[in-house]
Structure formats: structure tokens, C-alpha cells
Amino acid sequence: MKIKTFVTLALLLFVCNYNFAQSKKEVKKLKIKSSTVTITEVVDGKEKTFNETYQKYDNSGNEVEDVEYNKDGTFKKKETRKYNKSNDVIEEIVYDEKGNFKKKTLTEYNNNKDKITETVYDSKDQMTEKTQYGYNAKGEKTHELTTDTKGNITKKSIYTYDNKSMKTEKRTTDSKGNLISLKKYAYEY
């Protein structure tokens, strides 16, 4: 009976946390500052409780901190985010299992709130790659161009659309133009 109760409680907490993580409106409406998922497992007749995740939110319902833990309760990783006035992520920092800075991603947007650049920095705060995004007059993303620290192209993605402005294809190639992946989208009307 205890096992069913603990499993049910753990699932309930997970579902509640999942819903909060998915519903920014609810987090903002309910003025939730943080959420924690705690798991209790019964192993060899003994209960063991540990934190699984912790999320912290700002006044707009944006997730500003996300922490994950290992099953033994030790720190696994942490991500922090900063947002602009339009609630777009402008900075994301990832920390490793020791709490050390691992990588930082800075994102810039145009006046239409479209992502135009994403720059990634390593643990030494050195740029490792930069991705630039292009759009057509309809606001459809037409390409992504990823470059290394020297500005050399490492990856290029081209998007195509049908006459209803629905994305039909994403073709990604390497620096030499060799196909890396081809993703096709099909719609039934």
C-alpha cells in the first residue's frame, strides 16, 4: 500500500511539474516562483527520497533556472536563462555536474522577433560557433548558416515552402556541400 501511495505521489508531482513547465500562462497566473520534483523510491523495503528537478521562474512565467539531480541526490546540471522584453531567450548558460560554467549561448532577434544570430561560447568564454538565420519577405526562415571561430562555414540549412507558406523541406549540408540530412514535411488538407 505504501509503495502505491509513493508511486502515485511521485507521478502526481511529475505531472504537476510537467504541466507547469509546459504552461507559462499558468506559472504567471498563479505567480509560481519555483517548482521542485521529489521522488521517493522503495528499494529493498527502504524508502529513498531525492530531488529530481528544480525550476525557478520570473514574474513573466519564464523559466530562468533549471536544475537536474542524479538519483543519489547529487547535482547533475544547471541551466540559467535571461530574457528580453518580448520574453525571448537572449542568454542561456549551462553548468556541468561540478557547477562549473560549461557553455553560454547568446541569441539576437530582429524587429519581427525572429532569431537572427545564435553565438555559442565554451567554458573559457571563447566563441565556438555562430549560427545566422535568414528570412524571406513573408517572414519564413529560408536558411541557417553555422560558422566556426574563424568564420568558416561548417553547416548550412536551406528551407523550402509550398504555396500555402507551409515548410516542405529542410536540407542540411556540411562545409563542402555534402548532404548531412534531409527532412521533409507533408501535410494533409
C-alpha positions as CSV (number, residue, x, y, z in Angstrom):
1,M,0.0,0.0,0.0
2,K,2.8,2.4,0.9
3,I,4.5,1.7,-2.4
4,K,1.4,2.6,-4.4
5,T,0.9,5.8,-2.5
6,F,4.5,6.9,-3.0
7,V,4.4,6.0,-6.7
8,T,1.2,7.8,-7.1
9,L,2.5,10.9,-5.3
10,A,5.7,10.8,-7.4
11,L,3.7,10.6,-10.6
12,L,1.4,13.4,-9.5
13,L,4.4,15.6,-8.7
14,F,5.9,14.8,-12.0
15,V,2.7,15.6,-13.9
16,C,2.2,18.8,-12.0
17,N,5.8,19.9,-12.7
18,Y,5.4,18.9,-16.4
19,N,2.3,20.9,-16.7
20,F,3.9,24.0,-15.1
21,A,6.9,23.6,-17.3
22,Q,4.6,23.5,-20.3
23,S,2.2,26.2,-19.3
24,K,3.9,29.6,-18.9
25,K,0.5,31.2,-18.6
26,E,-0.4,29.1,-15.5
27,V,3.0,29.8,-13.9
28,K,2.4,33.6,-14.5
29,K,-1.2,33.5,-13.5
30,L,-0.6,31.6,-10.2
31,K,2.6,33.6,-9.5
32,I,4.7,30.4,-9.2
33,K,8.2,31.3,-8.2
34,S,9.6,27.8,-8.4
35,S,8.8,24.1,-8.7
36,T,10.5,21.0,-7.3
37,V,10.0,17.4,-8.3
38,T,10.9,15.0,-5.5
39,I,10.9,11.2,-6.0
40,T,10.6,8.6,-3.3
41,E,11.6,5.1,-4.3
42,V,11.4,1.9,-2.3
43,V,14.4,-0.3,-2.7
44,D,14.8,-3.4,-0.6
45,G,12.0,-2.3,1.7
46,K,13.6,1.1,2.4
47,E,12.4,4.4,1.2
48,K,14.8,6.8,-0.5
49,T,13.8,10.3,-1.3
50,F,15.7,12.7,-3.6
51,N,15.1,15.8,-5.7
52,E,14.8,15.1,-9.4
53,T,14.5,18.7,-10.7
54,Y,14.1,22.3,-9.6
55,Q,12.8,25.1,-11.8
56,K,12.8,28.8,-11.0
57,Y,10.5,31.4,-12.8
58,D,10.5,35.1,-13.3
59,N,7.4,37.3,-13.0
60,S,6.5,36.7,-16.6
61,G,6.4,32.9,-16.2
62,N,9.7,32.4,-17.9
63,E,12.0,29.6,-16.7
64,V,15.1,31.3,-15.5
65,E,16.8,28.4,-13.9
66,D,16.6,24.6,-14.4
67,V,18.4,22.2,-12.2
68,E,18.6,18.4,-12.6
69,Y,19.8,15.9,-9.9
70,N,21.2,12.4,-10.1
71,K,19.3,9.5,-8.4
72,D,21.7,9.8,-5.4
73,G,20.6,13.4,-5.0
74,T,23.8,14.9,-6.2
75,F,23.8,17.8,-8.6
76,K,23.7,16.8,-12.3
77,K,23.5,20.0,-14.3
78,K,22.1,23.5,-14.2
79,E,20.9,25.9,-16.9
80,T,20.1,29.6,-16.5
81,R,18.3,31.9,-18.9
82,K,17.8,35.6,-19.4
83,Y,15.0,37.1,-21.5
84,N,14.4,40.3,-23.4
85,K,11.3,42.5,-23.1
86,S,9.5,40.2,-25.6
87,N,10.2,37.2,-23.4
88,D,12.6,35.7,-25.9
89,V,15.7,33.9,-24.5
90,I,18.7,36.1,-25.1
91,E,21.2,34.2,-22.9
92,E,21.5,30.6,-21.8
93,I,24.3,29.3,-19.6
94,V,24.9,25.6,-19.0
95,Y,26.8,24.3,-15.9
96,D,28.3,20.9,-15.6
97,E,27.9,18.3,-12.7
98,K,30.6,20.2,-10.7
99,G,28.7,23.5,-11.1
100,N,31.4,24.9,-13.5
101,F,30.4,27.1,-16.4
102,K,30.3,24.8,-19.4
103,K,28.9,26.9,-22.3
104,K,27.0,30.0,-23.0
105,T,24.6,30.8,-25.9
106,L,23.7,34.4,-26.8
107,T,20.8,35.0,-29.1
108,E,19.8,38.1,-31.0
109,Y,16.4,38.9,-32.6
110,N,15.2,41.3,-35.3
111,N,12.3,43.7,-35.0
112,N,9.9,40.9,-36.1
113,K,11.1,38.8,-33.1
114,D,12.8,36.4,-35.5
115,K,16.1,34.9,-34.3
116,I,18.9,36.3,-36.4
117,T,22.0,35.1,-34.7
118,E,23.0,32.5,-32.1
119,T,26.5,32.5,-30.8
120,V,28.0,29.7,-28.6
121,Y,30.9,30.2,-26.2
122,D,32.9,27.5,-24.4
123,S,34.0,27.3,-20.7
124,K,36.8,29.7,-21.5
125,D,34.3,32.2,-22.9
126,Q,35.8,31.7,-26.4
127,M,33.3,31.6,-29.3
128,T,33.0,28.1,-30.7
129,E,30.3,28.6,-33.3
130,K,27.9,31.2,-34.7
131,T,24.6,30.5,-36.5
132,Q,23.0,33.2,-38.6
133,Y,19.3,32.9,-39.7
134,G,17.8,34.4,-42.8
135,Y,14.1,35.1,-43.7
136,N,12.2,36.0,-46.8
137,A,9.6,38.8,-47.2
138,K,6.9,36.6,-45.8
139,G,8.9,36.1,-42.6
140,E,9.6,32.4,-43.4
141,K,13.0,31.1,-42.3
142,T,15.0,30.5,-45.5
143,H,18.4,29.4,-44.2
144,E,20.7,28.8,-41.2
145,L,24.4,29.3,-41.7
146,T,26.7,27.9,-39.0
147,T,30.4,29.1,-38.9
148,D,33.4,28.2,-36.7
149,T,35.7,30.6,-34.8
150,K,37.4,31.6,-38.0
151,G,34.2,32.3,-39.9
152,N,34.4,29.2,-42.0
153,I,31.1,27.6,-42.9
154,T,30.6,24.3,-41.0
155,K,26.9,23.7,-41.8
156,K,24.2,25.2,-43.9
157,S,20.5,24.5,-43.8
158,I,18.0,25.6,-46.5
159,Y,14.3,25.7,-46.0
160,T,11.6,25.5,-48.8
161,Y,7.9,26.2,-48.5
162,D,4.8,25.4,-50.5
163,N,2.3,27.9,-51.9
164,K,0.5,28.0,-48.6
165,S,3.7,29.0,-46.7
166,M,4.0,25.6,-45.1
167,K,7.5,24.3,-44.7
168,T,8.1,21.4,-47.0
169,E,11.8,20.7,-46.7
170,K,14.9,21.3,-44.6
171,R,18.2,20.4,-46.4
172,T,21.4,20.5,-44.3
173,T,24.8,20.2,-45.8
174,D,28.4,20.3,-44.5
175,S,31.1,22.8,-45.4
176,K,31.7,21.0,-48.7
177,G,28.1,20.9,-49.7
178,N,27.7,17.2,-48.8
179,L,24.2,16.3,-47.6
180,I,24.1,15.7,-43.8
181,S,20.3,15.4,-43.5
182,L,17.1,16.0,-45.4
183,K,13.9,16.5,-43.5
184,K,10.6,16.6,-45.5
185,Y,7.3,17.8,-44.2
186,A,3.9,16.6,-45.6
187,Y,0.5,18.0,-44.9
188,E,-2.9,16.6,-45.5
189,Y,-5.6,19.2,-46.2
